[in-house]
Amino acid sequence: MRFQDRVTAVSTFAAGVLLNLVGLTGLWRSPTDLPPAWHHVTLFAGCLVMLGKRRHPMLALGAGTVILGADALLGGSVAVILVLFDLLFSAGLFASDRARNALTTVVFVITGTATVVGGLAAGEFRVAVFICFQLVTLLLVPLWWAGNIRQQRRLGELAAREAVVAERAAMARDLHDVIAAHLTTTAMHSGAALARPPDTDRDRAALQAVRTSSLAALEEMRSMILLLRADDPAPRDPALPGGLDRLPDLVAAAGPHVETRIADLPRVPAVVAQTVYRIVGEALTNAGKHAPGSPVTLDVRPDGDRLTVTITNTLTGTNGVDHHALTAGTGLVSIRERAALLGGDLTAARDGDRWRVRATLPLRGET
């Protein structure tokens, strides 16, 4: 920023010298007999003041006003008026709200007073209008311009804060989808093992399923941490889990009663693959909770420019939910929102003696 201020000051001085050389001086009658070259001195002083306009905007404006008065004694010049314009803009942009409000009030008073006094002194209404237009252009326009920029910045900050809130809500949904499904699977397998008489082979199979689900949960947590540290310069594993290549592991964790039908798929965008993984995981978890042991069919196939995912399970009279913590009631809502965000849709409803979850997602987006 300091370099930018220096460039602005040097550029203003160069342009001001050129304006002085072409004769844009002597705007008013001068009470002194000093040569026009003295306008270069006031211009140089004004450009020096511009270097401090960012850190001390009101002090710089006060000094610039004094320099404008000194330049007016020499007859006035357009170059110094440009310096004052820049200092007013900087005060409106960098000063505190209280200082800016006070400055705006002073400018309005000066404009109104000069308009009335000038019009009465000249005895003509058009002179008053001309004075008003000049002062509005010189004094009010830079303040209005700076205020508009400040407002745009505030709106940008508000939008950024809203984006952070939305991102946090999305992360909360992801945490539910990722962790709740795996923890539910772990609780169900351990609960089933505890509810039956001891059996070495069956208990070891249950422990293996618990281990598989726990490792999957840890892997998902690792991937989320890597995403949160996306700006970290430290090396990281680019292979994030949760795509179509992880579906076999998801099916294996659900149990041997899942029949899988996955057709040859074209190149699937990463965001679509992640969504498919979440939908399948939630559907298999729900099937295990509400219809434990029932046959489940997973079908993934392309349909034109869309990808269709269907999970079907037979309804049973038993219910694997033996604790209120095993069901939060937000899983289907979450995956339905995921599908909608991609421009797809998801339905979950009873179809005879079966429960069907069907999602259609567009095969587009960046990988």
PyMOL commands that set and color helices and strands:
alter all, ss='L'
color gray80, all
select helices_A, chain A and resi 2-21+38-50+57-73+78-94+97-122+125-195+200-228+244-254+270-290+324-326+331-341
alter helices_A, ss='H'
color red, helices_A
select strands_A, chain A and resi 258-262+296-303+306-314+345-351+354-362
alter strands_A, ss='S'
color yellow, strands_A
deselect
rebuild
show_as cartoon
